[in-house]
Amino acid sequence: MDAGTLVLFFGLIGFLIWFSYHLDKNRIRRKAEELGYQDIKISWAPFAPGALFEKNERHFLVTYLGSDGRYHTRYCKTSMFTGVYWRDEGDE
């Protein structure tokens, strides 16, 4: 393989990772809005509880403004094929 092919290969891999990350965040945001969450902040949580033993799913930490006017935090996991799974019931 020459240098140009390697750059193209790693560039494509990087783009696919970036693209799937944004698809995941959009999927989580839609589900959170369906639950009535507001002011949603989503961050990747690679070391979330239980994340080390999962395969093909990515974990995120979601902070949102609840209907009670307080901020809450929940973990969730997602993949293209499983949708969004909320890890717990939060601190509501």
C-alpha positions as CSV (number, residue, x, y, z in Angstrom):
1,M,0.0,0.0,0.0
2,D,1.2,3.4,-0.8
3,A,0.9,6.5,1.4
4,G,-2.0,7.9,-0.5
5,T,-4.1,4.8,0.0
6,L,-3.3,4.7,3.7
7,V,-4.4,8.3,4.1
8,L,-7.6,7.6,2.2
9,F,-8.3,4.5,4.3
10,F,-7.8,6.2,7.6
11,G,-9.6,9.2,6.5
12,L,-12.6,7.1,5.5
13,I,-12.5,5.3,8.9
14,G,-12.3,8.6,10.7
15,F,-15.3,9.9,8.7
16,L,-17.4,6.8,9.5
17,I,-16.7,7.1,13.2
18,W,-17.6,10.8,13.2
19,F,-20.7,10.2,11.2
20,S,-21.9,7.3,13.5
21,Y,-21.3,9.5,16.5
22,H,-23.5,12.3,15.2
23,L,-26.2,9.7,14.2
24,D,-26.1,8.4,17.7
25,K,-26.5,11.9,19.3
26,N,-29.4,12.7,17.0
27,R,-31.1,9.4,17.9
28,I,-30.7,10.1,21.6
29,R,-31.9,13.7,21.3
30,R,-35.0,12.6,19.4
31,K,-35.8,10.0,22.1
32,A,-35.1,12.5,24.9
33,E,-37.4,15.0,23.3
34,E,-40.1,12.4,23.1
35,L,-39.8,11.9,26.8
36,G,-40.3,15.7,27.3
37,Y,-36.7,16.5,28.2
38,Q,-35.4,20.0,27.6
39,D,-32.0,21.6,27.4
40,I,-30.4,18.3,26.5
41,K,-26.7,17.8,26.7
42,I,-25.2,14.6,25.4
43,S,-21.6,13.4,26.0
44,W,-19.9,10.2,25.1
45,A,-19.2,8.0,28.1
46,P,-16.8,5.2,27.1
47,F,-16.3,4.1,30.7
48,A,-20.0,4.2,31.8
49,P,-21.1,1.5,34.2
50,G,-21.4,-1.7,32.2
51,A,-19.8,-0.2,29.0
52,L,-16.7,-2.4,29.1
53,F,-18.7,-5.6,28.5
54,E,-21.0,-4.3,25.7
55,K,-20.3,-5.1,22.1
56,N,-21.2,-2.8,19.2
57,E,-23.0,-0.3,21.4
58,R,-21.9,3.1,22.4
59,H,-22.7,4.7,25.8
60,F,-23.6,8.3,26.5
61,L,-24.3,10.5,29.5
62,V,-27.4,12.7,29.0
63,T,-28.1,15.7,31.1
64,Y,-31.5,17.4,30.7
65,L,-33.9,19.8,32.3
66,G,-36.9,17.9,33.6
67,S,-40.5,19.0,34.0
68,D,-39.8,19.7,37.7
69,G,-37.3,22.5,36.7
70,R,-34.3,20.5,37.9
71,Y,-31.4,19.1,35.9
72,H,-31.1,15.3,35.8
73,T,-28.5,12.9,34.5
74,R,-29.0,9.5,32.9
75,Y,-26.9,7.0,31.1
76,C,-28.0,5.4,27.8
77,K,-26.6,3.1,25.2
78,T,-27.3,3.0,21.5
79,S,-26.4,1.5,18.2
80,M,-27.9,1.7,14.7
81,F,-29.9,-1.5,15.2
82,T,-31.0,-1.4,18.9
83,G,-32.3,2.1,19.2
84,V,-31.8,3.9,22.5
85,Y,-31.8,2.0,25.8
86,W,-31.9,4.1,29.0
87,R,-29.8,2.4,31.7
88,D,-31.8,3.6,34.7
89,E,-34.7,5.6,35.7
90,G,-32.6,8.6,36.5
91,D,-32.7,10.7,39.7
92,E,-36.3,11.9,39.2
